[in-house]
């Protein structure tokens, strides 16, 4: 079977660093799904407005630069980057078929735009221009299993950092919704899980800005925005 993108998503992340580890962790993040020309048919979206959430099937396109080699075992970042797990027991991008699955919130459908019909979503964990291969409605009676077991991630929680964003720096962005999204991303601690150097400075590209920060304990301080 050959598949090709039906759309691409536009987000504020030009690179992988800083992208949330899973969808829904940063619910304020905005994205816009823009269809390829041959799929810009409003009829294909009929009835979709009645759903609150969508499944996106997409490609780990940033891995093309590495040759796209799959690995039988990987080291999940949530386990400190040291323990090995089978690739099919993870959501690692290094898969035989590098496809990702994300659940996003459907905010609105714009049937007439310069790009044809577009879908506005929030909570996506995707880089800008990520190829989308399919869109399916989320159906809670079938897709939600409250009693599901979660293996080695059972009990693991995203510990959120305290973020210090000086007013003088946030003013450089100005847009309150962008500022809120940035803080939400930084609370998730974008660093690799095995990094713990309070003197190290990190840079994150977000919405056209370069965000510089340091982390000391459970506190992240933004030290520059350009």
C-alpha positions as CSV (number, residue, x, y, z in Angstrom):
1,X,0.0,0.0,0.0
2,X,1.3,3.4,-0.9
3,X,0.1,6.4,1.1
4,X,0.6,10.1,0.6
5,X,-0.1,13.2,2.7
6,X,-3.6,14.5,2.6
7,X,-2.6,17.7,4.5
8,X,0.1,19.4,6.6
9,X,-0.3,21.0,10.0
10,X,1.0,24.5,10.7
11,X,2.2,25.0,14.3
12,X,4.7,27.3,16.1
13,X,7.5,24.7,16.3
14,X,10.0,24.9,13.5
15,X,12.1,22.2,15.1
16,X,11.6,19.2,17.4
17,X,13.1,20.7,20.6
18,X,10.2,21.9,22.8
19,X,7.4,20.0,21.1
20,X,5.3,18.3,23.9
21,X,6.0,14.7,24.4
22,X,2.4,13.7,23.9
23,X,-0.7,15.4,22.5
24,X,-2.9,17.2,25.0
25,X,-0.2,18.0,27.5
26,X,-0.2,21.6,26.3
27,X,-3.8,22.2,25.5
28,X,-3.5,25.8,24.5
29,X,-1.2,25.2,21.6
30,X,-2.8,26.1,18.3
31,X,-2.5,24.3,15.0
32,X,-4.1,24.6,11.6
33,X,-4.5,21.7,9.2
34,X,-4.1,22.7,5.6
35,X,-5.2,20.2,3.0
36,X,-3.3,19.3,-0.2
37,X,-5.1,20.8,-3.3
38,X,-6.7,17.5,-4.4
39,X,-8.4,17.1,-1.0
40,X,-9.7,20.7,-0.6
41,X,-13.3,19.6,-0.8
42,X,-15.7,20.8,1.9
43,X,-17.8,17.7,1.3
44,X,-15.1,15.6,2.8
45,X,-15.6,17.4,6.2
46,X,-19.4,17.1,6.3
47,X,-20.4,16.0,9.8
48,X,-17.0,16.6,11.4
49,X,-18.2,19.7,13.2
50,X,-20.2,17.5,15.5
51,X,-17.1,16.0,17.1
52,X,-14.9,17.6,19.8
53,X,-11.7,15.7,19.2
54,X,-9.8,14.1,16.3
55,X,-7.2,11.5,15.7
56,X,-4.4,12.5,13.4
57,X,-2.2,9.9,11.7
58,X,1.1,11.6,10.7
59,X,4.7,11.1,9.8
60,X,7.8,11.5,11.9
61,X,9.2,13.6,9.0
62,X,12.1,15.1,11.0
63,X,13.6,11.6,11.1
64,X,14.3,11.6,7.3
65,X,17.6,13.3,7.9
66,X,18.8,10.3,9.9
67,X,18.0,7.9,7.1
68,X,14.8,6.7,8.7
69,X,16.4,3.5,10.2
70,X,14.1,1.7,12.6
71,X,15.4,0.1,15.9
72,X,14.2,-3.0,17.6
73,X,14.8,-1.4,21.0
74,X,14.8,2.2,22.1
75,X,15.4,4.2,25.2
76,X,12.2,6.0,26.3
77,X,13.0,9.5,27.6
78,X,10.4,9.1,30.4
79,X,12.6,6.3,31.8
80,X,15.7,8.6,32.0
81,X,17.1,7.6,28.6
82,X,18.9,4.5,30.0
83,X,16.3,1.6,30.0
84,X,15.7,-0.3,26.8
85,X,12.2,-1.2,25.6
86,X,10.9,-2.8,22.5
87,X,10.0,-0.2,19.9
88,X,6.4,-1.5,19.7
89,X,6.1,-0.9,23.5
90,X,6.8,2.8,22.9
91,X,5.8,5.7,20.8
92,X,9.3,6.2,19.5
93,X,9.7,7.7,16.0
94,X,12.3,5.0,15.1
95,X,9.7,2.6,13.8
96,X,9.5,0.4,10.6
97,X,6.7,2.7,9.4
98,X,7.4,6.1,11.0
99,X,3.8,7.0,11.7
100,X,2.6,8.9,14.8
101,X,-0.9,9.1,16.3
102,X,-2.2,12.1,18.1
103,X,-5.5,13.1,19.6
104,X,-6.3,16.8,19.3
105,X,-9.2,19.1,20.1
106,X,-11.2,20.4,17.2
107,X,-11.7,24.1,17.7
108,X,-13.3,25.1,14.4
109,X,-13.6,24.3,10.7
110,X,-13.1,27.2,8.3
111,X,-14.6,26.1,5.0
112,X,-13.5,29.1,3.0
113,X,-9.9,30.4,3.4
114,X,-7.0,31.2,1.0
115,X,-6.0,27.5,1.5
116,X,-9.5,26.0,1.0
117,X,-11.2,24.4,4.0
118,X,-8.9,24.2,7.0
119,X,-9.3,22.7,10.5
120,X,-8.2,24.6,13.6
121,X,-7.1,22.4,16.5
122,X,-5.4,22.7,19.9
123,X,-3.2,20.4,21.9
124,X,-1.1,19.0,19.0
125,X,2.4,17.6,19.6
126,X,3.6,18.2,16.1
127,X,6.3,20.3,14.4
128,X,5.3,22.8,11.8
129,X,4.6,21.4,8.3
130,X,4.3,17.8,9.6
131,X,2.6,15.6,7.0
132,X,-0.9,14.3,7.9
133,X,-2.0,11.0,6.3
134,X,-5.4,10.6,7.8
135,X,-8.0,12.3,10.1
136,X,-10.5,10.3,12.1
137,X,-13.1,11.4,14.7
138,X,-12.5,10.5,18.3
139,X,-15.4,8.4,19.6
140,X,-15.4,8.2,23.4
141,X,-17.3,4.9,23.8
142,X,-14.8,3.1,21.7
143,X,-11.6,5.1,22.1
144,X,-11.6,5.7,25.8
145,X,-10.8,2.8,28.2
146,X,-10.5,4.1,31.8
147,X,-9.4,0.7,33.1
148,X,-6.6,0.4,30.6
149,X,-3.1,-0.7,31.9
150,X,-0.2,1.5,30.9
151,X,2.8,-0.8,31.4
152,X,6.0,0.9,32.5
153,X,4.5,4.4,32.3
154,X,1.8,3.5,34.8
155,X,2.1,6.1,37.6
156,X,4.5,8.3,35.8
157,X,3.3,11.9,35.7
158,X,4.4,15.0,33.9
159,X,6.0,17.1,36.7
160,X,5.5,20.7,35.8
161,X,8.2,23.3,36.4
162,X,7.6,26.7,37.9
163,X,8.3,29.2,35.1
164,X,9.8,32.7,35.7
165,X,9.1,34.9,32.7
166,X,10.1,38.5,33.4
167,X,7.6,41.1,32.2
168,X,10.3,42.9,30.2
169,X,10.8,39.7,28.2
170,X,7.2,38.7,27.7
171,X,6.5,42.2,26.3
172,X,8.7,41.2,23.3
173,X,6.1,38.7,22.3
174,X,3.0,40.8,23.3
175,X,0.4,38.3,22.2
176,X,-1.2,37.0,25.4
177,X,-2.3,33.7,23.9
178,X,1.3,33.0,22.6
179,X,2.7,33.9,26.0
180,X,0.3,31.5,27.7
181,X,1.2,28.7,25.3
182,X,4.9,29.4,25.8
183,X,4.6,29.1,29.6
184,X,2.7,25.9,29.2
185,X,5.4,24.4,27.0
186,X,8.2,25.5,29.4
187,X,6.3,24.0,32.4
188,X,6.7,20.6,30.7
189,X,10.5,20.9,30.8
190,X,11.7,20.7,27.2
191,X,15.1,19.4,28.2
192,X,16.2,15.8,27.7
193,X,15.3,13.9,30.8
194,X,18.9,13.1,31.6
195,X,20.0,16.8,31.6
196,X,20.4,18.3,35.1
197,X,22.9,21.2,34.8
198,X,21.7,24.4,36.4
199,X,24.3,26.4,34.6
200,X,23.5,25.2,31.1
201,X,21.6,27.5,28.8
202,X,19.0,26.2,26.4
203,X,17.4,27.7,23.3
204,X,13.9,27.0,22.1
205,X,12.4,28.2,18.8
206,X,8.8,29.1,19.2
207,X,6.5,31.2,16.9
208,X,9.4,33.0,15.3
209,X,11.2,33.7,18.6
210,X,14.3,32.3,20.2
211,X,13.6,31.6,23.8
212,X,16.7,31.2,26.1
213,X,16.3,29.6,29.5
214,X,18.0,27.9,32.4
215,X,16.6,25.3,34.9
216,X,17.5,25.0,38.5
217,X,15.7,22.4,40.5
218,X,12.0,22.7,39.7
219,X,12.3,26.3,38.5
220,X,12.8,27.4,34.9
221,X,13.8,31.0,34.3
222,X,13.6,32.6,30.9
223,X,16.7,34.8,30.4
224,X,16.3,36.0,26.9
225,X,13.9,36.4,24.0
226,X,14.9,37.5,20.5
